[in-house]
Amino acid sequence: MFATDLVTLRRVADRLRATGPASAGSVRPVCVARAGGSRRRDGTGVVRIGSGGFEGVGPDGEYGPLSGLSGSRAVTAVDLRTDVAHAARVYNYLTGGKDHFPADRLAAERALAVVPDLRTGALENRAFLLRAARVLAEDGIDQYLDVGTGLPADPNLHEVVQRLIPAARVAYVDNDPLVLAHARALLTSRPEGVTAYVDADVRRPADILRDAGHWLDLSRPVAVCVGALLHFIPDEDDPAGMVADLLGALAPGSCLVLSHGTGDFRPKEADAGVRAYRDSGITVRVRSRAEVTALVPAGMRIGAPGVVPVQRWRPDHGPGGVTDGQVGLYGLLARKP
Ligand SMILES: C[S@@+](CC[C@H](N)C(=O)[O-])C[C@H]1O[C@@H](n2cnc3c(N)ncnc32)[C@H](O)[C@@H]1O
């Protein structure tokens, strides 16, 4: 670790100690981390990074080694940019969370004004993601790479899968500074398992695989989850290429859980929603069923019931009276033979 980095970290630690633990809505830096150096595994199965590896300041204000954090950004105080809307915080507002700022609430309300059922879609999406993860855990999949994690929720994905497989290993990935700041809440693995947080952009699959490889055994099957993420990636950034790069590096038997916004059912409303997000600075590209299907890498097999509105994907108690138009997101699960 560079001396200047240490100074930065110690300053942040001093500040946190002086002001107390960070709380939701705080704009103070909460965690800082730097990748590099050696690592070791302690007896509990939680990976801890020793001196010269990942070090930083936790929410308790203590400076020291951080477990389960990694990232390709250099050490820096977390800049939450509370003045602009962020997708993670808008989603948190829509799903009833507490981690958002006025700019995020304004963006969400603008979108709700033209897509009144947006909340229903967000909640059904979350339920789909967790259902799909549970189905995979029931099938014995014990490693998860959740890209575009979002802010900690109740329950988090690792809690769902570790109920079935306590030793399951989950690497969370997001590029949002507030998600990074709250990463500790995601690092609550059962002692038999592992949870880790990688601060990275889905546009850089090689970085994600390198960092996630510290915690996941990439020679065994991994379930890659991209829930409500790829509609934030425009065509020119090649979202299909990103998914192909991630899955291409993984072992046979690896899976893809994907959900994605669509305008297939209410095209005018979806266009208005896209404009509302864009007016708040968030780029959205909704895609048709055929376009969502084309995001699945060649050679992967899409399992039953196919590419369907998320509430229709293996519902626990029937679709519950929610319509495709209200939900407006497709979901699918695919496997690499
Ligand atoms: C709508 S939330 C979905 C959260 C969760 N996956 C779910 O389905 O419940 C989208 C998440 O994707 C993240 N995200 C957006 N663009 C990203 C990017 N380029 N790289 C990594 N994460 C990104 C946002 O920060 C946010 O947390």
PDBQT file of the ligand as one rigid body, heavy atoms in Angstrom, charges set to zero:
ROOT
HETATM    1  C1  LIG A 401     -32.384  -1.686 -10.880  1.00  0.00    +0.000 C 
HETATM    2  S1  LIG A 401     -31.021  -2.108  -9.903  1.00  0.00    +0.000 S 
HETATM    3  C2  LIG A 401     -31.208  -3.872  -9.828  1.00  0.00    +0.000 C 
HETATM    4  C3  LIG A 401     -30.753  -4.475  -8.505  1.00  0.00    +0.000 C 
HETATM    5  C4  LIG A 401     -30.834  -5.984  -8.441  1.00  0.00    +0.000 C 
HETATM    6  N1  LIG A 401     -29.986  -6.590  -9.460  1.00  0.00    +0.000 N 
HETATM    7  C5  LIG A 401     -32.228  -6.483  -8.593  1.00  0.00    +0.000 C 
HETATM    8  O1  LIG A 401     -32.580  -6.939  -9.712  1.00  0.00    +0.000 OA
HETATM    9  O2  LIG A 401     -32.998  -6.453  -7.634  1.00  0.00    +0.000 OA
HETATM   10  C6  LIG A 401     -29.682  -1.940 -11.091  1.00  0.00    +0.000 C 
HETATM   11  C7  LIG A 401     -28.321  -1.991 -10.454  1.00  0.00    +0.000 C 
HETATM   12  O3  LIG A 401     -27.353  -2.025 -11.507  1.00  0.00    +0.000 OA
HETATM   13  C8  LIG A 401     -26.271  -1.201 -11.137  1.00  0.00    +0.000 C 
HETATM   14  N2  LIG A 401     -25.575  -0.764 -12.355  1.00  0.00    +0.000 N 
HETATM   15  C9  LIG A 401     -26.014   0.092 -13.318  1.00  0.00    +0.000 A 
HETATM   16  N3  LIG A 401     -25.090   0.236 -14.276  1.00  0.00    +0.000 NA
HETATM   17  C10 LIG A 401     -24.043  -0.557 -13.905  1.00  0.00    +0.000 A 
HETATM   18  C11 LIG A 401     -22.779  -0.840 -14.489  1.00  0.00    +0.000 A 
HETATM   19  N4  LIG A 401     -22.407  -0.262 -15.646  1.00  0.00    +0.000 N 
HETATM   20  N5  LIG A 401     -21.947  -1.696 -13.862  1.00  0.00    +0.000 NA
HETATM   21  C12 LIG A 401     -22.313  -2.287 -12.695  1.00  0.00    +0.000 A 
HETATM   22  N6  LIG A 401     -23.503  -2.055 -12.087  1.00  0.00    +0.000 NA
HETATM   23  C13 LIG A 401     -24.352  -1.198 -12.689  1.00  0.00    +0.000 A 
HETATM   24  C14 LIG A 401     -26.896  -0.039 -10.400  1.00  0.00    +0.000 C 
HETATM   25  O4  LIG A 401     -25.952   0.627  -9.590  1.00  0.00    +0.000 OA
HETATM   26  C15 LIG A 401     -27.971  -0.770  -9.606  1.00  0.00    +0.000 C 
HETATM   27  O5  LIG A 401     -27.487  -1.176  -8.364  1.00  0.00    +0.000 OA
ENDROOT
TORSDOF 0
